[in-house]
Amino acid sequence: MMVFARWKAWSAAAVVAVGAMVLAACMVTPGAFDATLDLRRDGRFTFTYNGEIYLLALGSLADMAEKAEAANAEFELEQCWDDDSFEERECSEDEIASQRAEWEAKQEADLADKKRESEAMRAMLGGIDPSDPDAAEELAARMRRQKGWKKVEYRGDGLFDVEFEITSRLGYDFAFPTFERFPMSNSFVIANLREGNVVRIEAPGFAAQGGSNPMAGMMAGMAGLAGGMGADGEESAETPPNVPQIDGTFRIVTDGKILANNTDEGPQPGDAGQLLQWDVNIRTQSPPMALIELDQ
């Protein structure tokens, strides 16, 4: 019984702790997608992304910490033990009062922490309250105002169906996605311009298991924990949170000089230059990477 009770408490605490970590990171992850970066040697580029984007703060995974807290919101008496025989015994009135006082103090501290976390989350979402039923559409409206977002449709449970396309010149670093008034988010694709007109392109968001995307492992762990344990600590048949599985293709097309890349087959000839292609899924270990030299 004691082991079972400890597992129940640990599992709920783990959901709350990990949930706070991923929510604090404003976790954004791709689902099914098709993405292309066309990079010309004079620095002109076009980036397109068509597919799914999942925002944890608006999805069912974001509710897991709330549910875990709710499951622990009722006082439960801990076991008392005889100091000599180490056998379980009934708790005295003083012991019960002491346990209840400790529980009430913890509830009060948790409430204060929750208020601070809620305020921090609203700040990280640019003032949007994720508990507001209209929060998703408000965010979608912001995205539609930003240059490049051709289509933004909210499908529910934190999942957006989007079409993005932007053309510019790489005289600066580029990252996708970015959201208006978001102080931070994790990037799917990053292009860093080095001295000597060399561009390092990485796609940390396009790797489910690689070290550059540790949050994906946390999300999978939380989903498994939620699906395997119910609020009463017993096995649950409830469907795990609807976190989309990453599944897509990322390609780079360029007429620049490819100095390095981690594709399986290396550069392939194409109509518009050399082609680098990565097929990404839940088994992808390393994020796509390429080093390309442009004209001086």
N, C-alpha and C positions, 0 to 999 in steps of 0.2 A: 504493500500500500504506500509506504513512504517513497519508494523508488518511483512509483506511478505518479504520485503527487509532485515529486520534484521534476519529472519529465514534463508534466503539464505546465508547471510554472516556468520551466526553462523555455519550452516551445513558444509560449505566449510572449515571454520577454525577448526571445530572439526575433520574433516577428516585429515587435515594437522597435527594437534597436536597429535592425537592418532596414526597416521601413523608414525610419527617421534619416538614415544615411542616404538612401537612394532618393528620397524626396528632397533632401537638402541639396542634392546634386542636380535637381531639375531634370531627371533622367529622360532623355529623348532617344528613341531607338527606331531603326527601320523595321518594316515587315517585309512584304513582297515589294520588289522595286526593280527598276532599270535605270542606270545612271551612266552618263558619258561626259568625259572632259575632253573637248577638242582643243588642243593647244598648238598654235602656230609658232614658228620659230621667230617671228617678229614680236611675239608677246601677246598677240590677240588670242582670246580664248572664248569658248562657249561651253557652259556647263548646264546639263539637263538632269533632272531627277523626276521620274514618274513612278508613283506607287504610294506605299503606306508609310506614315509616320505615327509613332505611338508616343504619347506624352503620359508618363507615369502618374503625374500629379492629378490627372483627370480620369484615370482608369481604375478598374476594380482592385488592382494591386495596391493602390493608394488607400483603399478602405480596410486593408488587412490589419494595420496597426490599430485602427479605430475599433475593429471587431475584437481584437485581442484584448484591448484595454477594457472594453465593455464586459468581456468574459471574466475579467479580474475585478470588476467593480463591486463585487459582493464579498463581504467579509467571510472568510473561511478559517475555522479554528485549526491551528496546527497541532500535531500530536504532542503529548507530554509524556515524559519518560521517568521511571523511577531511577534515582541516582545510584542505588545499590544493586538492584537486580537488572537494570536496563530494560525492564519490561514496560510496555505501554500502560498508561494509567489515565484516569480521568483528570482533567485540568481543574485546578482550584479556581475560585472566583477571582482571586488576585491575578492569577496567570491569564485568565480569559480577558480581564480588564486591561492588562498590560499589552496583550497581543492586539486587542482592538484599538488601543491608543496608538500603537506603532502603525497599524494599518491605516488609521485615519490621518496620521501625520504624513504617511507616504502618499495617500490619495490627494491630500492638499498640495504636496510638493509636485506630484504628477500633473495636477490641474494647472499650476503655475508654469510648468515646463511646456505643457500643451499650448497654453496661451502664447508663450514666447515663440514656439515653433510655428504656430498659425500666423503670427505677425510676420515672421521671417519668410514663410512660404508666400504670403501675399506680396511681400517686397520682391522676392525672386521671380514672381510671375508678373511683375510690372503693375502691381495693384489689383490683380485679378484674384478673387477668392475662389479657390478650387471647389469649395463646397456649394457655391452658387450654381443652380441649375443652368443659368445662362452663361457660365464661365467659358465653356467650349466655343460657343458662337461668338462671344466677345473676342476671344483669341483668334478665331478664324477670320473675323472682320479685320483685325489688325494685320494679319498675314496678307490678306488680299490687298491691303493698302501698300505693302512693301513691293518694291520693284522686283520682278522675277517670278512672283507667285501667280501663275496663270489660272490655277484652279485650286480651291481649298474647300473640301466638303467634309463635314464631321459625320462620322458613321456611328458614333456612340462608344462608350467605354474607353475613352482616351484615344481612339483611333481616327486619324485623319487620312483622307484620300487626296493626294496633291499632284499637281503638275507644276514644275519649276523650270525656268529657263532664263539664263542671263548671259549676255555677251559683253565683254569689256576687254581691257588690256591689262596684262599682268605687270603693273608697275608697283605692286604692293602685295602683301599676303592676302590670300583668299580662304574663306572657311564657309562651309555649309553644314547645317542650316544655322541661320541667326534669326532672332525674333526681336522685334521692336520692343524696347523697354525691358528686355530680359538682361540682367547683369551678367549672366553666364548660362551656357548650355554645353553639352558635350557634342563635338563636331563629328559628322560622318566623314567629311573629306576636308583636308587641309592642304593648301599649296603655299609653301614658303619660298620666297625669292631670295637667293643668296647673291653675294658679290660675284661678279663674273658672269651674270646672267644664267645662273644654274638654278633650276627649280626642283625642290624636293616635294614630291606629292605623296601623302599618306592618307589612308582611309581607316582611321581607328574605329569608326562606327560600323565598318563592314567586316567585323570578325567577332564571332560569337564566343570563342574560347580563348582568344589570344590575350597576352598580358596587357595589351594596350586598352582593353575593354573589360576591366574587372567587374563593372556594374552588371554586365550581362549574366555573369555567374551568380551574383547575388540575387538577381531577379529570378533566375531559374530555381535557386535554392528556396526562396520565399514561396514560389508557386508550388513547389513540391511539398513544402511544409504545410501550406494551407490546405492542399488537396488531401494530405495524409492524416491530418489531425483536425478533429472538430473542436468546437468551443468547450466541450466537456472533456477533452483530452483523449477521446477514443477515435479510432479510425473513422474517417468520413468518406462517403461516396460523392461528396459535393464536387462539382467540376472546378478545377483550379482556375484562378483568374485568367481572363482572356488576353494574355500577352501574346502578340503575334510572333510567329517564328520568322527569323531572318531568312530570306530566300530571294536572291536576285543576281544581277550581273552588273559589274562595274568595268568600264573600259576607258582607256586613254587612247586617243587618236592624235598623232603628232607628226609633223615634218621636221621636228628638232632632232638633236642627237641624243639617243637613249644611252645614258652612261651606266645605269644599273636598274634592275627591276627584280621582283620576286614572283613573277608568273611561272607557271609550270612549263610553258612552251616557248617563252621568250617572245620577242617582237615578231609579228606576222605582217606580210605585205598587205596593203589596202589601197583603195582608190584615192584616199586623201592623205596617205602617209602610212607610217607604221602603226600597227594596232597592238595594244596590250590589253588582255582581257582576264578578268577574275570572275569565276562563278562562286558565289558566296552562299553558304547555308550554315546550319547549326553546327556543322563539323569543322568549319573553317578555323584554323588555328592562328594564322598570322595575318594581320591586316595588310591589304595591298600597299605596295610602295614602289615608287619609281623616281629616278634622278634623271632629269632631262636638261640638256644644254641648249640655250637659245642663241640667236645671233648676238654678237657683241655690239 
